[in-house]
Every structure is written in structure tokens, then in C-alpha cells.
Amino acid sequence: QVQLVESGGGLVQPGGSLRLSCAASGRILNFVAMAWHRRAPAKERELVATISGGGITSYADSVKGRFTISRDNAKKTVYLQMNNLKPEDTALYYCNVGLTTAQWSDYWGQGTQVTVSS
């Protein structure tokens, strides 16, 4: 089993910043890719950013230039730095692990809520 625990969400004004963290534990040896997804009310889950075992990153067009994904392998933690937040970024953010960036697992954390509002 793999456990994923997200944190760092909150209420922020438009243009503000937040840094999300996701700590992984359990049987994660083969899960080298990590990602952030989000789900806004009444919308499908969206893949926001991915990072491979080698550190290669990719982003959804909607967040390019504003969000940065990074990882600390020693801490088994993935981060999502979110800058210049917009109301449309409001969602429940989840992290996920995968064998590769094309093979994601069914392990999910409880999510952390991000609300962007004035």
C-alpha cells in the first residue's frame, strides 16, 4: 500500500501564492513519477503537473508559467508552488504516484482545498 498526504491548501486572494506538499509513504519503491491533479466543482479531474524520476516536468497549459512542481527524494515529498493564482484555480488538489509519467497508480490522498477569492 501507498499513503499520500497532501497539505498546504487554503484561502488566498487572486494574484497570491501557495505551496502544496505531498508526503508519500509505504510501498513506493517502484513509483518514481509523481503528479498533481485537481478537481473543481462540477468539473472533471485535471492533470496539473508531473515530474518524472529524472526530474523532467510537464504542465497543463492553464498553469504554465505560474506553477512549479518539484520533489525531494530524501523526504519522499512532491511540492507544487503556485504563483499568480486565479479564481479558476479553485479546486481540490490531489497528488498521485506512478511507475512512469504515462502509468499512474490508483493511489490518492485526501486532497487539499485551494480557494482563490477576493
DSSP file (Angstrom, degrees, kcal/mol; ACC not computed):
  #  RESIDUE AA STRUCTURE BP1 BP2  ACC     N-H-->O    O-->H-N    N-H-->O    O-->H-N    TCO  KAPPA ALPHA  PHI   PSI    X-CA   Y-CA   Z-CA
    1    1 A Q              0   0    0      0, 0.0    26,-3.1     0, 0.0     2,-0.4   0.000 360.0 360.0 360.0 152.2    0.0    0.0    0.0
    2    2 A V  E     -A   26   0A   0     24,-0.2     2,-0.5    26,-0.1    24,-0.2  -0.976 360.0-156.9-122.9 135.5    1.0    3.6   -0.6
    3    3 A Q  E     -A   25   0A   0     22,-2.6    22,-2.1    -2,-0.4     2,-0.4  -0.946   7.4-171.9-114.1 134.5   -0.1    6.5    1.5
    4    4 A L  E     -A   24   0A   0     -2,-0.5     2,-0.5   104,-0.3   106,-0.5  -0.991   0.9-171.4-126.7 128.0   -0.2   10.0    0.2
    5    5 A V  E     -A   23   0A   0     18,-2.1    18,-2.3    -2,-0.4     2,-0.2  -0.950   6.4-163.1-125.9 112.7   -0.8   13.0    2.5
    6    6 A E  E     +A   22   0A   0     -2,-0.5     2,-0.3    16,-0.2    16,-0.2  -0.629  16.4 161.2 -92.6 151.2   -1.4   16.5    0.9
    7    7 A S  E     +A   21   0A   0     14,-2.3    14,-2.6    -2,-0.2   105,-0.1  -0.967  36.6  72.3-156.1 168.4   -1.1   19.8    2.8
    8    8 A G        +     0   0    0     -2,-0.3    11,-0.4     1,-0.3    14,-0.0   0.354  60.3 132.8 105.6  -5.4   -0.7   23.5    2.2
    9    9 A G        +     0   0    0     12,-0.1     2,-0.3     9,-0.1    -1,-0.3  -0.130  21.5 126.2 -70.8 173.7   -4.0   24.5    0.8
   10   10 A G  E     -d  114   0B   0    103,-0.9   105,-2.7   102,-0.1     2,-0.5  -0.986  58.5 -53.1 166.5-169.1   -6.1   27.4    1.9
   11   11 A L  E     +d  115   0B   0     -2,-0.3     2,-0.3   103,-0.2   105,-0.2  -0.870  54.4 167.9-100.8 128.5   -7.8   30.6    1.0
   12   12 A V  E     -d  116   0B   0    103,-2.7   105,-2.1    -2,-0.5     3,-0.1  -0.981  33.3-113.4-141.0 150.3   -5.8   33.1   -1.0
   13   13 A Q    >   -     0   0    0     -2,-0.3     3,-2.3   103,-0.2    72,-0.2  -0.458  51.3 -80.3 -78.8 155.2   -6.6   36.3   -2.9
   14   14 A P  T 3  S+     0   0    0      0, 0.0    72,-0.2     0, 0.0    -1,-0.1  -0.295 121.6  28.4 -53.4 136.7   -6.2   36.5   -6.7
   15   15 A G  T 3  S+     0   0    0     70,-3.2    69,-0.6     1,-0.3    71,-0.1   0.288  99.3 119.2  91.0  -9.3   -2.6   37.0   -7.5
   16   16 A G    <   -     0   0    0     -3,-2.3    69,-2.4    69,-0.3     2,-0.3  -0.102  55.4-124.6 -81.4-177.2   -1.4   35.3   -4.3
   17   17 A S        +     0   0    0     66,-0.2     2,-0.3    67,-0.2    66,-0.2  -0.932  20.6 179.6-132.1 152.3    0.7   32.2   -3.9
   18   18 A L  E     - B   0  82A   0     64,-2.1    64,-3.3    -2,-0.3     2,-0.5  -0.978  17.0-145.9-144.0 154.1    0.5   28.9   -2.1
   19   19 A R  E     - B   0  81A   0    -11,-0.4     2,-0.3    -2,-0.3    62,-0.2  -0.971  16.2-160.0-124.4 116.9    2.9   25.9   -1.8
   20   20 A L  E     - B   0  80A   0     60,-2.7    60,-2.1    -2,-0.5     2,-0.3  -0.672   4.7-162.7 -92.9 148.8    1.4   22.5   -1.6
   21   21 A S  E     -AB   7  79A   0    -14,-2.6   -14,-2.3    -2,-0.3     2,-0.4  -0.963   8.0-168.8-128.5 148.2    3.2   19.4   -0.3
   22   22 A C  E     -AB   6  78A   0     56,-1.9    56,-2.2    -2,-0.3     2,-0.5  -0.939   8.0-160.0-138.4 116.2    2.5   15.8   -0.7
   23   23 A A  E     -AB   5  77A   0    -18,-2.3   -18,-2.1    -2,-0.4     2,-0.3  -0.835   9.3-157.0 -98.5 128.1    4.3   13.2    1.5
   24   24 A A  E     +A    4   0A   0     52,-3.0     2,-0.3    -2,-0.5   -20,-0.2  -0.803  18.4 162.9-105.2 145.2    4.5    9.6    0.3
   25   25 A S  E     +A    3   0A   0    -22,-2.1   -22,-2.6    -2,-0.3     2,-0.3  -0.945  35.2  43.9-150.4 170.3    5.0    6.6    2.4
   26   26 A G  E    S-A    2   0A   0     -2,-0.3     2,-2.0   -24,-0.2   -24,-0.2  -0.677 110.4  -3.2  94.3-148.8    4.5    2.8    2.2
   27   27 A R  S    S+     0   0    0    -26,-3.1     3,-0.2    -2,-0.3    -1,-0.1  -0.499  82.2 132.1 -84.9  72.6    5.5    0.6   -0.7
   28   28 A I    >   +     0   0    0     -2,-2.0     3,-1.1     1,-0.2    -1,-0.2   0.290  25.7 114.2-106.2   9.5    6.6    3.4   -3.0
   29   29 A L  T 3  S+     0   0    0      1,-0.3    -1,-0.2    -3,-0.1    -2,-0.1   0.862  85.4  35.4 -53.2 -44.3    9.9    1.9   -4.2
   30   30 A N  T 3  S+     0   0    0     -3,-0.2     2,-1.4     1,-0.1    -1,-0.3   0.558  95.1  91.4 -89.5  -7.4    8.8    1.5   -7.9
   31   31 A F    <   +     0   0    0     -3,-1.1    68,-0.2     1,-0.2    -1,-0.1  -0.678  43.4 153.2 -90.7  89.2    6.6    4.6   -8.1
   32   32 A V        +     0   0    0     -2,-1.4     2,-0.3    67,-0.4    -1,-0.2   0.689  48.1  76.1 -94.9 -19.3    9.2    7.1   -9.3
   33   33 A A  E     -E   98   0B   0     65,-2.5    65,-2.4    -3,-0.2     2,-0.3  -0.697  60.6-171.1 -92.8 146.7    6.9    9.5  -11.1
   34   34 A M  E     +EF  97  51B   0     17,-2.5    17,-2.6    -2,-0.3     2,-0.3  -0.959   5.4 176.9-135.7 154.2    4.7   12.0   -9.2
   35   35 A A  E     -EF  96  50B   0     61,-2.1    61,-1.9    -2,-0.3     2,-0.4  -0.983  24.7-132.6-153.2 159.5    2.0   14.4  -10.2
   36   36 A W  E     +EF  95  49B   0     13,-2.6    12,-2.4    -2,-0.3    13,-1.7  -0.971  25.4 178.8-114.8 134.4   -0.6   16.9   -9.0
   37   37 A H  E     -EF  94  47B   0     57,-3.2    57,-2.3    -2,-0.4     2,-0.3  -0.812   7.9-159.2-121.9 166.7   -4.2   16.7  -10.2
   38   38 A R  E     -EF  93  46B   0      8,-2.3     8,-3.3    -2,-0.3     2,-0.4  -0.994   8.7-158.4-146.7 154.7   -7.1   18.9   -9.3
   39   39 A R  E     -E   92   0B   0     53,-2.0    53,-2.3    -2,-0.3     6,-0.2  -0.955   9.9-163.4-135.3 116.7  -10.9   18.7   -9.4
   40   40 A A    >   -     0   0    0      4,-0.5     3,-2.0    -2,-0.4    51,-0.1  -0.599  44.8 -75.0 -90.6 157.4  -13.0   21.8   -9.4
   41   41 A P  T 3  S+     0   0    0      0, 0.0    -1,-0.1     0, 0.0     3,-0.1  -0.272 117.1   1.7 -54.5 131.2  -16.7   21.7   -8.6
   42   42 A A  T 3  S+     0   0    0      1,-0.2     2,-0.3    -3,-0.1    -3,-0.0   0.678 113.8 105.5  65.3  20.5  -18.8   20.1  -11.4
   43   43 A K  S <  S-     0   0    0     -3,-2.0    -1,-0.2     3,-0.0     2,-0.1  -0.883  74.6-101.5-126.9 160.9  -15.7   19.6  -13.5
   44   44 A E        -     0   0    0     -2,-0.3    -4,-0.5     1,-0.1     2,-0.1  -0.379  50.6 -88.4 -73.3 156.8  -13.6   16.5  -14.5
   45   45 A R        -     0   0    0     -6,-0.2     2,-0.4    -2,-0.1    -6,-0.2  -0.454  47.4-151.9 -64.5 138.8  -10.3   15.9  -12.7
   46   46 A E  E     -F   38   0B   0     -8,-3.3    -8,-2.3    -2,-0.1     2,-0.6  -0.941  14.2-128.9-120.2 134.6   -7.4   17.7  -14.4
   47   47 A L  E     +F   37   0B   0     -2,-0.4   -10,-0.3   -10,-0.2     3,-0.1  -0.743  30.8 177.2 -79.6 119.0   -3.8   16.7  -14.5
   48   48 A V  E     -     0   0B   0    -12,-2.4    12,-2.6    -2,-0.6     2,-0.3   0.897  55.4 -12.4 -93.6 -48.1   -1.9   19.8  -13.5
   49   49 A A  E     -FG  36  59B   0    -13,-1.7   -13,-2.6    10,-0.2    -1,-0.3  -0.992  54.2-162.2-158.4 147.9    1.8   18.9  -13.4
   50   50 A T  E     -FG  35  58B   0      8,-2.3     8,-1.8    -2,-0.3     2,-0.4  -0.941   2.0-165.7-131.9 155.5    4.0   15.9  -13.5
   51   51 A I  E     -FG  34  57B   0    -17,-2.6   -17,-2.5    -2,-0.3     6,-0.2  -0.976  16.3-142.7-141.3 128.8    7.6   15.2  -12.6
   52   52 A S    >   -     0   0    0      4,-2.5     3,-1.6    -2,-0.4   -19,-0.1  -0.228  34.4 -98.2 -81.6 173.9    9.5   12.1  -13.6
   53   53 A G  T 3  S+     0   0    0      1,-0.3    -1,-0.1    46,-0.1   -20,-0.1   0.804 127.1  51.7 -61.0 -28.3   12.0   10.1  -11.6
   54   54 A G  T 3  S-     0   0    0      2,-0.1    -1,-0.3     0, 0.0   -21,-0.1   0.393 124.2-103.2 -89.4   2.0   14.7   12.0  -13.5
   55   55 A G    <   +     0   0    0     -3,-1.6     2,-0.3     1,-0.3    -2,-0.1   0.549  68.4 149.8  91.5   6.7   13.2   15.4  -12.7
   56   56 A I        -     0   0    0      1,-0.0    -4,-2.5    -5,-0.0    -1,-0.3  -0.604  30.2-157.9 -75.7 132.1   11.6   16.1  -16.1
   57   57 A T  E     -G   51   0B   0     -2,-0.3     2,-0.3    -6,-0.2    -6,-0.2  -0.764  16.4-176.1-113.7 155.5    8.5   18.2  -15.6
   58   58 A S  E     -G   50   0B   0     -8,-1.8    -8,-2.3    -2,-0.3     2,-0.3  -0.984   7.9-162.1-145.7 154.2    5.3   18.9  -17.6
   59   59 A Y  E     -G   49   0B   0     -2,-0.3   -10,-0.2   -10,-0.2     2,-0.1  -0.961  26.4-106.5-138.3 150.4    2.4   21.2  -17.0
   60   60 A A    >>  -     0   0    0    -12,-2.6     3,-1.8    -2,-0.3     4,-1.0  -0.477  39.2-116.9 -66.4 147.7   -1.2   21.8  -18.1
   61   61 A D  T 34 S+     0   0    0      1,-0.3     3,-0.4     2,-0.2    -1,-0.1   0.833 112.2  64.7 -57.4 -32.2   -1.4   24.8  -20.4
   62   62 A S  T 34 S+     0   0    0      1,-0.2    -1,-0.3     3,-0.0   -14,-0.1   0.671 112.5  31.5 -68.3 -16.5   -3.6   26.5  -17.9
   63   63 A V  T X> S+     0   0    0     -3,-1.8     3,-2.3   -15,-0.2     4,-2.1   0.450  82.9 129.8-120.9  -3.0   -0.9   26.7  -15.3
   64   64 A K  T 3< S+     0   0    0     -4,-1.0     4,-0.1    -3,-0.4    -3,-0.0  -0.266  79.9  15.8 -56.9 135.6    2.3   27.0  -17.4
   65   65 A G  T 34 S+     0   0    0      2,-0.4    -1,-0.3     1,-0.1     3,-0.1   0.293 125.7  59.6  85.0 -11.2    4.5   29.9  -16.2
   66   66 A R  T <4 S+     0   0    0     -3,-2.3    17,-2.1     1,-0.2     2,-0.3   0.701  97.1  53.5-116.4 -34.8    2.6   30.1  -12.8
   67   67 A F  E  <  -C   82   0A   0     -4,-2.1    -2,-0.4    15,-0.2     2,-0.4  -0.795  58.6-167.0-107.6 146.9    3.0   26.7  -11.2
   68   68 A T  E     -C   81   0A   0     13,-2.3    13,-3.0    -2,-0.3     2,-0.4  -0.984   6.0-156.8-134.5 124.3    6.2   24.8  -10.5
   69   69 A I  E     +C   80   0A   0     -2,-0.4     2,-0.3    11,-0.2    11,-0.2  -0.795  22.7 161.5 -97.4 141.3    6.4   21.1   -9.5
   70   70 A S  E     -C   79   0A   0      9,-1.6     9,-3.0    -2,-0.4     2,-0.3  -0.937  19.8-147.2-149.3 170.4    9.5   19.9   -7.6
   71   71 A R  E     -C   78   0A   0     -2,-0.3     2,-0.5     7,-0.2     7,-0.2  -0.986  13.4-152.7-145.1 153.8   10.4   16.9   -5.4
   72   72 A D  E  >> -C   77   0A   0      5,-2.8     5,-1.9    -2,-0.3     4,-0.8  -0.927  13.4-170.0-123.5 102.3   12.7   16.0   -2.5
   73   73 A N  T >45S+     0   0    0     -2,-0.5     3,-0.5     1,-0.2    -1,-0.1   0.860  84.4  57.3 -65.6 -35.3   13.5   12.3   -2.9
   74   74 A A  T 345S+     0   0    0      1,-0.2    -1,-0.2    -3,-0.1    -2,-0.0   0.871 115.6  36.8 -63.2 -35.1   15.1   12.0    0.5
   75   75 A K  T 345S-     0   0    0     -3,-0.4    -1,-0.2     2,-0.2   -51,-0.2   0.469 104.6-130.4 -93.7  -3.4   11.8   13.2    2.1
   76   76 A K  T <<5 +     0   0    0     -4,-0.8   -52,-3.0    -3,-0.5     2,-0.4   0.920  63.7 136.0  53.1  46.6    9.6   11.3   -0.5
   77   77 A T  E   < -BC  23  72A   0     -5,-1.9    -5,-2.8   -54,-0.2     2,-0.4  -0.968  44.1-159.0-130.4 139.2    7.7   14.6   -1.0
   78   78 A V  E     -BC  22  71A   0    -56,-2.2   -56,-1.9    -2,-0.4     2,-0.3  -0.933  14.8-159.0-116.0 144.1    6.5   16.4   -4.0
   79   79 A Y  E     -BC  21  70A   0     -9,-3.0    -9,-1.6    -2,-0.4     2,-0.4  -0.826  12.7-158.0-120.8 156.4    5.7   20.1   -4.0
   80   80 A L  E     -BC  20  69A   0    -60,-2.1   -60,-2.7    -2,-0.3     2,-0.6  -0.885   8.8-161.6-136.0 106.1    3.6   22.4   -6.1
   81   81 A Q  E     -BC  19  68A   0    -13,-3.0   -13,-2.3    -2,-0.4     2,-0.6  -0.778  11.9-166.4 -85.9 121.3    4.5   26.1   -5.9
   82   82 A M  E     +BC  18  67A   0    -64,-3.3   -64,-2.1    -2,-0.6     2,-0.3  -0.941   9.7 176.3-117.5 115.9    1.5   28.1   -7.2
   83   83 A N        +     0   0    0    -17,-2.1   -66,-0.2    -2,-0.6   -67,-0.2  -0.755  60.4  20.2-114.8 161.8    2.0   31.8   -8.1
   84   84 A N  S    S-     0   0    0    -69,-0.6    -1,-0.2    -2,-0.3   -67,-0.2   0.914  84.9-158.6  47.7  51.6   -0.3   34.4   -9.5
   85   85 A L        -     0   0    0    -69,-2.4   -70,-3.2    -3,-0.2   -69,-0.3  -0.283   7.5-157.7 -66.1 145.8   -3.3   32.3   -8.5
   86   86 A K    >   -     0   0    0    -72,-0.2     3,-2.4   -71,-0.1     4,-0.3  -0.834  31.5-109.0-120.4 156.9   -6.6   32.9  -10.3
   87   87 A P  G >  S+     0   0    0      0, 0.0     3,-1.7     0, 0.0    29,-0.3   0.838 117.8  63.3 -54.9 -32.3  -10.2   32.1   -9.2
   88   88 A E  G 3  S+     0   0    0      1,-0.3   -48,-0.0   -48,-0.0    -3,-0.0   0.567  89.1  69.2 -72.6  -6.3  -10.3   29.4  -11.8
   89   89 A D  G <  S+     0   0    0     -3,-2.4    -1,-0.3    27,-0.1     2,-0.2   0.530  70.2 120.7 -82.9  -7.2   -7.5   27.6   -9.9
   90   90 A T    <   +     0   0    0     -3,-1.7     2,-0.3    -4,-0.3    25,-0.2  -0.409  41.8 109.0 -60.9 123.2  -10.0   26.9   -7.1
   91   91 A A  E    S- H   0 114B   0     23,-1.9    23,-2.7    -2,-0.2     2,-0.6  -0.976  74.8 -82.1-176.8 170.3  -10.2   23.2   -6.7
   92   92 A L  E     -EH  39 113B   0    -53,-2.3   -53,-2.0    -2,-0.3     2,-0.5  -0.881  48.1-148.0 -91.4 123.1   -9.3   20.2   -4.5
   93   93 A Y  E     -EH  38 112B   0     19,-2.6    19,-2.2    -2,-0.6     2,-0.3  -0.812  18.0-178.0-101.5 131.1   -5.7   19.3   -5.3
   94   94 A Y  E     -E   37   0B   0    -57,-2.3   -57,-3.2    -2,-0.5     2,-0.3  -0.902  16.2-141.7-122.8 150.3   -4.5   15.7   -5.1
   95   95 A C  E     -E   36   0B   0     -2,-0.3    14,-0.8   -59,-0.2     2,-0.3  -0.774  18.7-173.6-107.3 164.1   -1.1   14.1   -5.6
   96   96 A N  E     -E   35   0B   0    -61,-1.9   -61,-2.1    -2,-0.3     2,-0.3  -0.971  13.1-142.8-150.4 153.6   -0.6   10.7   -7.3
   97   97 A V  E     -E   34   0B   0     10,-0.5     8,-2.7    -2,-0.3    10,-0.3  -0.906  19.8-179.5-122.4 154.9    2.4    8.4   -8.0
   98   98 A G  E     -EI  33 104B   0    -65,-2.4   -65,-2.5    -2,-0.3   -66,-0.4  -0.971  42.2-118.8-148.7 162.6    3.2    6.3  -11.0
   99   99 A L  E    S-     0   0B   0      4,-1.9   -67,-0.4    -2,-0.3     2,-0.3   0.888 104.6 -11.3 -67.0 -39.1    5.6    3.8  -12.4
  100  100 A T  E >  S- I   0 103B   0      3,-0.9     3,-1.1   -68,-0.1    -1,-0.2  -0.853  85.2 -89.5-143.8 178.9    6.3    6.4  -15.2
  101  101 A T  T 3  S+     0   0    0     -2,-0.3     3,-0.1     1,-0.2   -49,-0.0   0.475 129.8  47.7 -75.3   0.1    4.6    9.6  -16.3
  102  102 A A  T 3  S+     0   0    0      1,-0.2     2,-0.4     0, 0.0    -1,-0.2   0.374 107.0  58.8-114.0   0.1    2.4    7.5  -18.5
  103  103 A Q  E <   -I  100   0B   0     -3,-1.1    -4,-1.9     0, 0.0    -3,-0.9  -0.777  69.8-178.1-134.0  88.2    1.5    4.9  -16.0
  104  104 A W  E     -I   98   0B   0     -2,-0.4    -6,-0.3    -6,-0.2    -3,-0.1  -0.617  18.2-131.5 -92.5 147.9   -0.3    6.3  -13.0
  105  105 A S        -     0   0    0     -8,-2.7    -1,-0.1    -2,-0.3    -7,-0.0  -0.216  19.3-116.3 -85.3 178.3   -1.4    4.4  -10.0
  106  106 A D  S    S+     0   0    0    -10,-0.1     2,-0.5    -2,-0.1    -1,-0.1   0.140  76.3 118.5 -99.8  16.7   -4.8    4.3   -8.2
  107  107 A Y        +     0   0    0    -10,-0.3   -10,-0.5  -104,-0.0     2,-0.3  -0.748  37.7 168.3 -88.5 127.9   -3.3    5.7   -5.0
  108  108 A W        -     0   0    0     -2,-0.5  -104,-0.3  -106,-0.2   -12,-0.1  -0.971  26.1-136.4-136.1 149.1   -4.7    9.0   -4.0
  109  109 A G        -     0   0    0    -14,-0.8  -104,-0.2    -2,-0.3     3,-0.1  -0.214  40.5 -94.2 -87.6-170.8   -4.5   11.2   -0.9
  110  110 A Q        -     0   0    0   -106,-0.5  -105,-0.1     1,-0.2   -16,-0.1   0.621  65.1-127.1 -82.6 -13.2   -7.4   13.0    0.7
  111  111 A G        -     0   0    0   -107,-0.2     2,-0.4     1,-0.1   -17,-0.2   0.050   8.3-111.0  88.1 160.3   -6.6   16.2   -1.2
  112  112 A T  E     - H   0  93B   0    -19,-2.2   -19,-2.6  -105,-0.1     2,-0.3  -0.999  28.6-124.4-133.2 131.3   -6.1   19.7    0.0
  113  113 A Q  E     - H   0  92B   0     -2,-0.4  -103,-0.9   -21,-0.2     2,-0.5  -0.565  21.3-169.7 -82.5 130.5   -8.5   22.5   -0.8
  114  114 A V  E     -dH  10  91B   0    -23,-2.7   -23,-1.9    -2,-0.3     2,-0.5  -0.984   5.3-176.8-116.6 124.3   -7.3   25.6   -2.6
  115  115 A T  E     -d   11   0B   0   -105,-2.7  -103,-2.7    -2,-0.5     2,-0.7  -0.982   8.0-167.1-125.0 121.8   -9.7   28.6   -2.8
  116  116 A V  E     +d   12   0B   0     -2,-0.5     2,-0.3   -29,-0.3  -103,-0.2  -0.923  33.0 132.7-110.7 111.5   -8.8   31.7   -4.7
  117  117 A S              0   0    0   -105,-2.1    -2,-0.1    -2,-0.7   -31,-0.0  -0.993 360.0 360.0-158.5 147.0  -11.2   34.5   -3.9
  118  118 A S              0   0    0     -2,-0.3  -105,-0.1  -105,-0.2    -1,-0.1   0.418 360.0 360.0 -93.7 360.0  -11.3   38.2   -3.0
